[in-house]
Amino acid sequence: MRRLPSFAIGLLLLTSQATLAGENAFVNDPEPPGPSNFEEGTPWTEIQRPLPPWPKDSDLVEFQVDSPTAQPFRFYIDAAHLETGSDEVVHYTLVAEARNGARNLSVEGLRCTPRGTYKIYAFGTAKHFTPIKGADWQPLSFEPSERYREDLWRYHFCIPHAFKPRPKKDMLRSLRGQIAPRQNSGFLTD
């Protein structure tokens, strides 16, 4: 068997390494790769809306809050002014009534995002709403004192796992207890 001289082997290795170092086996993309069906969407913008009128007692729909402890409040939604805008924000007037009959009113918005967000637009006193200036969207708090917002998001206003608002008629049916809680959870019924 014939052997190559050592200088020939060294020259062969040197030229092969230079060739490999100069060539790139990969094509560098001008942009980072991503899914082929990915399209950049338009950023979400909130639509400004006027405050609703003061709710009438005949339009209030009481809903139950899913809490292991007794709540000191009864909760109502003004059915006449419950609406979803084209920005998919559910706008509602909430009435929280204490055992002694005192009422706290707020005009709020809720987004059906995966973890839920809300915004308080105004508080009500003496049959008049006072707007809150510079209010921001907040993540839902899962504290017992704010459990009603989680329940509105989880059971009444949003379609489970679709992260979209329900039609108004379904929201009202749910608030009135005409949709079983299991139906609201996103799980199949028995």
Disulfide bonds with the S-S distance in Angstrom:
Cys112-Cys158 2.02
